[in-house]
Amino acid sequence: MSSPTGSKPSFSFELFPPKTPEGMEKLKTTIAELNAVGPEYFSVTYGAGGSTRDGTFETVAWLRGQGIDTAPHLACIGSNPDEVRAILARYQTQGIHRIVALRGDLPSGTGTGTAGAFRYANELVEFIRAERGTHFHIEVAAYPEYHPQSPNPTQDMQHFKRKVQAGADSAITQYFYNADAYFGFIDNARAQGIAIPIIPGIMPITNYTQLARFSDACGAEIPRWARRRLEGCGDDLDAVRAFGHEVVLRLCRNLLTGGAPGLHFYTMNQSGPTLRLWNDLGLSD
């Protein structure tokens, strides 16, 4: 199965930096299990206001030490040009060729005055291009159900277009569970002259309470029919995971059949749910 451009689909996994040495050891096992299926790369998140920056550096360094292609996240919020310049130099020295450039979020309890020199992701993309030319493949975020802080989808698409015009090479979407939202976003992007690959972000469903909290915060819609079924599972985590797997598996199949250029899995540092989807999709075939 190929993407609309005829190129091979891209499959990648996202991790977040663990907070303890024990967490890091557990993550190494997860990475080994996930890496065995041959993803294109792993991305590593960067906490609100750079709050997990040291953990990001440590995780990225370990991945690169294993020879694993890695895409660190880099956020505007809380950053200044000198810091970003030093981080880019560090990553280039480590042999990293991919960056996920985001606006990011302020840590809770901080004011807007601590946002830093970069206000929006397009400014960060421009800075990376000015500093390092074409060395880095730059990924940016896309929001099929539009960003919760955008007043409407039209303005959200204009924000996205500015990131592309600043030099983004491709995009990864916020997770969603409605394939029509993704395909509608693609149609709108193409109508705006945006031609870069836009890869769907995939969130396995393993814990409904946690997912509902995440979704309410980031504006990702859980369809009402799915919410009702998940709520009906109550505390039966096995039932939540079984139903959630079928929902996400069907979504992935629809996306790939419809021409999506790949899938980016939000693993939540767990290998099992993602590998089950991977195997049932036949991605190793």
Secondary structure per residue as TSV (DSSP state, phi and psi in degrees):
chain	resnum	aa	ss	phi	psi
A	1	M	-	360.0	133.7
A	2	S	-	-123.1	162.7
A	3	S	-	-78.2	172.0
A	4	P	T	-58.5	-27.6
A	5	T	T	-83.8	-5.0
A	6	G	S	87.2	-3.3
A	7	S	-	-81.5	162.7
A	8	K	-	-68.9	135.4
A	9	P	-	-59.8	149.0
A	10	S	E	-101.9	128.1
A	11	F	E	-123.8	127.7
A	12	S	E	-144.5	164.0
A	13	F	E	-127.2	141.0
A	14	E	E	-105.9	139.7
A	15	L	E	-124.1	161.7
A	16	F	-	-122.5	149.7
A	17	P	-	-67.3	132.0
A	18	P	-	-72.1	159.0
A	19	K	S	-96.9	-11.4
A	20	T	S	-133.2	159.5
A	21	P	H	-58.2	-36.6
A	22	E	H	-64.8	-39.9
A	23	G	H	-63.2	-37.0
A	24	M	H	-66.0	-40.8
A	25	E	H	-64.1	-39.8
A	26	K	H	-65.2	-39.8
A	27	L	H	-64.7	-36.2
A	28	K	H	-59.8	-39.4
A	29	T	H	-65.4	-43.0
A	30	T	H	-60.5	-44.4
A	31	I	H	-61.7	-43.0
A	32	A	H	-60.2	-41.3
A	33	E	H	-67.4	-41.7
A	34	L	H	-71.8	-39.9
A	35	N	H	-66.8	-22.7
A	36	A	T	-61.8	-23.4
A	37	V	T	-90.7	-3.7
A	38	G	-	79.9	50.7
A	39	P	-	-67.6	162.3
A	40	E	S	-67.9	-40.1
A	41	Y	E	-165.9	167.5
A	42	F	E	-110.3	135.7
A	43	S	E	-99.7	153.8
A	44	V	E	-129.2	123.3
A	45	T	-	-73.7	168.1
A	46	Y	-	-135.6	112.4
A	47	G	-	-62.5	168.4
A	48	A	G	-52.4	126.8
A	49	G	G	63.5	22.7
A	50	G	G	75.4	21.8
A	51	S	T	-65.9	-21.4
A	52	T	T	-112.4	24.5
A	53	R	H	-56.6	-47.0
A	54	D	H	-62.6	-39.5
A	55	G	H	-64.9	-37.4
A	56	T	H	-61.8	-48.0
A	57	F	H	-58.5	-44.1
A	58	E	H	-64.5	-44.6
A	59	T	H	-66.2	-43.4
A	60	V	H	-61.8	-44.6
A	61	A	H	-61.9	-40.8
A	62	W	H	-65.3	-44.8
A	63	L	H	-59.4	-45.5
A	64	R	H	-66.8	-33.3
A	65	G	H	-63.3	-24.8
A	66	Q	T	-89.9	1.8
A	67	G	T	75.9	22.0
A	68	I	-	-94.6	128.5
A	69	D	-	-62.9	132.7
A	70	T	E	-135.2	141.1
A	71	A	E	-123.9	95.4
A	72	P	E	-69.3	144.4
A	73	H	E	-78.6	146.4
A	74	L	E	-138.8	124.3
A	75	A	E	-112.4	149.6
A	76	C	S	-67.9	-48.0
A	77	I	T	-59.4	127.8
A	78	G	T	80.6	6.4
A	79	S	B	-109.1	152.0
A	80	N	-	-124.7	163.8
A	81	P	H	-55.7	-40.7
A	82	D	H	-63.6	-41.3
A	83	E	H	-63.8	-45.9
A	84	V	H	-65.3	-39.8
A	85	R	H	-59.2	-43.4
A	86	A	H	-67.9	-38.8
A	87	I	H	-65.6	-42.3
A	88	L	H	-62.2	-41.5
A	89	A	H	-63.1	-42.1
A	90	R	H	-60.0	-47.2
A	91	Y	H	-67.8	-39.0
A	92	Q	H	-63.9	-40.2
A	93	T	H	-62.3	-32.9
A	94	Q	T	-78.7	-0.7
A	95	G	T	81.1	24.3
A	96	I	-	-88.3	135.4
A	97	H	-	-123.3	9.1
A	98	R	E	-140.1	135.0
A	99	I	E	-130.4	138.3
A	100	V	E	-101.2	107.7
A	101	A	E	-97.4	119.5
A	102	L	E	-129.5	159.2
A	103	R	-	-70.5	-45.1
A	104	G	-	82.4	177.8
A	105	D	-	-122.5	149.9
A	106	L	-	-72.7	144.0
A	107	P	-	-59.4	146.9
A	108	S	T	-59.3	139.6
A	109	G	T	88.8	2.7
A	110	T	-	-106.3	156.2
A	111	G	-	-91.8	169.8
A	112	T	G	-67.8	-18.7
A	113	G	G	-68.7	-12.5
A	114	T	G	-97.9	15.5
A	115	A	S	-65.5	-30.4
A	116	G	B	102.5	-174.7
A	117	A	S	-75.2	-27.0
A	118	F	-	-99.6	125.4
A	119	R	-	-92.0	-35.6
A	120	Y	S	-134.9	159.1
A	121	A	H	-62.2	-32.4
A	122	N	H	-61.8	-32.0
A	123	E	H	-68.9	-37.1
A	124	L	H	-67.7	-41.8
A	125	V	H	-60.0	-46.0
A	126	E	H	-58.8	-41.6
A	127	F	H	-65.0	-44.2
A	128	I	H	-60.4	-43.9
A	129	R	H	-63.6	-42.3
A	130	A	H	-65.6	-36.7
A	131	E	H	-79.6	-40.7
A	132	R	H	-125.5	10.7
A	133	G	T	58.0	-128.8
A	134	T	T	-101.4	15.4
A	135	H	S	-59.5	-43.2
A	136	F	S	-97.5	136.1
A	137	H	E	-79.7	119.7
A	138	I	E	-102.9	120.0
A	139	E	E	-97.2	143.5
A	140	V	E	-127.9	171.3
A	141	A	E	-90.1	149.3
A	142	A	E	-133.8	151.8
A	143	Y	-	-129.5	92.6
A	144	P	T	-56.7	-31.4
A	145	E	T	-103.7	18.3
A	146	Y	-	56.3	148.6
A	147	H	-	-59.9	136.6
A	148	P	T	-61.2	-20.2
A	149	Q	T	-94.4	-1.0
A	150	S	S	-84.8	139.3
A	151	P	S	-70.2	-25.4
A	152	N	S	-165.1	164.6
A	153	P	H	-61.9	-31.7
A	154	T	H	-63.8	-47.1
A	155	Q	H	-67.4	-35.3
A	156	D	H	-63.0	-40.8
A	157	M	H	-64.6	-35.4
A	158	Q	H	-66.7	-38.1
A	159	H	H	-61.5	-43.4
A	160	F	H	-62.7	-43.7
A	161	K	H	-60.8	-37.8
A	162	R	H	-63.4	-36.5
A	163	K	H	-66.1	-39.3
A	164	V	H	-66.6	-45.1
A	165	Q	H	-64.6	-26.0
A	166	A	H	-74.5	-15.7
A	167	G	T	129.3	12.2
A	168	A	-	-65.2	141.4
A	169	D	-	-92.9	-31.1
A	170	S	E	-160.8	173.7
A	171	A	E	-137.4	152.4
A	172	I	E	-119.5	133.6
A	173	T	E	-86.5	157.2
A	174	Q	E	-59.0	152.1
A	175	Y	E	-68.0	158.1
A	176	F	-	-159.7	166.1
A	177	Y	S	-127.1	11.3
A	178	N	-	-120.8	105.6
A	179	A	H	-59.9	-32.4
A	180	D	H	-62.1	-32.8
A	181	A	H	-62.3	-41.8
A	182	Y	H	-66.2	-50.3
A	183	F	H	-66.0	-33.4
A	184	G	H	-65.8	-40.0
A	185	F	H	-62.7	-43.2
A	186	I	H	-59.7	-46.8
A	187	D	H	-58.0	-44.0
A	188	N	H	-66.0	-40.1
A	189	A	H	-63.8	-45.4
A	190	R	H	-63.4	-35.9
A	191	A	H	-64.1	-25.8
A	192	Q	T	-87.3	3.7
A	193	G	T	82.6	14.6
A	194	I	-	-87.5	117.8
A	195	A	-	-112.9	-2.9
A	196	I	S	-68.6	154.1
A	197	P	-	-61.9	137.4
A	198	I	E	-123.2	105.5
A	199	I	E	-94.4	128.0
A	200	P	E	-65.9	135.5
A	201	G	E	-88.0	130.8
A	202	I	E	-117.2	122.4
A	203	M	-	-110.5	109.3
A	204	P	-	-59.1	150.1
A	205	I	-	-102.9	111.4
A	206	T	S	-127.7	-20.5
A	207	N	-	-146.0	106.1
A	208	Y	H	-65.9	-41.9
A	209	T	H	-59.4	-46.8
A	210	Q	H	-64.5	-43.4
A	211	L	H	-63.0	-42.6
A	212	A	H	-61.7	-39.6
A	213	R	H	-65.4	-46.8
A	214	F	H	-58.3	-46.4
A	215	S	H	-66.7	-39.6
A	216	D	H	-63.5	-33.9
A	217	A	H	-76.6	-36.3
A	218	C	H	-103.1	-2.6
A	219	G	T	83.2	11.5
A	220	A	-	-82.7	126.1
A	221	E	-	-85.4	130.1
A	222	I	-	-95.5	115.7
A	223	P	-	-52.5	144.7
A	224	R	H	-56.9	-41.3
A	225	W	H	-62.4	-36.2
A	226	A	H	-73.4	-39.6
A	227	R	H	-57.8	-45.3
A	228	R	H	-62.9	-42.4
A	229	R	H	-65.7	-42.5
A	230	L	H	-67.0	-41.0
A	231	E	H	-61.9	-36.7
A	232	G	H	-67.2	-19.0
A	233	C	T	-74.8	-18.2
A	234	G	T	57.0	-129.9
A	235	D	T	-89.9	8.1
A	236	D	-	-81.7	89.4
A	237	L	H	-63.8	-32.5
A	238	D	H	-63.3	-40.5
A	239	A	H	-68.1	-39.8
A	240	V	H	-59.0	-46.4
A	241	R	H	-68.8	-38.2
A	242	A	H	-65.5	-48.4
A	243	F	H	-66.5	-43.7
A	244	G	H	-59.4	-39.1
A	245	H	H	-61.4	-44.1
A	246	E	H	-64.7	-39.3
A	247	V	H	-61.9	-48.8
A	248	V	H	-73.9	-35.5
A	249	L	H	-61.2	-45.2
A	250	R	H	-62.6	-40.8
A	251	L	H	-60.3	-48.8
A	252	C	H	-60.9	-42.8
A	253	R	H	-61.6	-43.1
A	254	N	H	-63.3	-39.7
A	255	L	H	-66.1	-46.8
A	256	L	H	-68.4	-40.5
A	257	T	H	-62.5	-35.3
A	258	G	T	-79.4	-2.0
A	259	G	T	103.1	12.3
A	260	A	-	-58.4	140.9
A	261	P	-	-80.7	14.7
A	262	G	E	148.1	-169.2
A	263	L	E	-143.3	140.3
A	264	H	E	-118.2	114.2
A	265	F	E	-93.0	125.8
A	266	Y	E	-84.0	96.4
A	267	T	-	-77.4	-19.0
A	268	M	T	54.4	31.4
A	269	N	T	61.5	27.6
A	270	Q	-	-122.3	135.2
A	271	S	S	-87.7	-34.7
A	272	G	H	-55.2	-57.8
A	273	P	H	-60.6	-39.8
A	274	T	H	-69.4	-42.8
A	275	L	H	-66.8	-31.6
A	276	R	H	-64.6	-43.3
A	277	L	H	-62.8	-45.6
A	278	W	H	-56.3	-47.8
A	279	N	H	-67.9	-42.8
A	280	D	H	-70.0	-23.2
A	281	L	H	-82.2	-11.3
A	282	G	T	68.5	33.4
A	283	L	T	-73.5	-15.7
A	284	S	T	-90.0	-4.5
A	285	D	-	-72.7	360.0
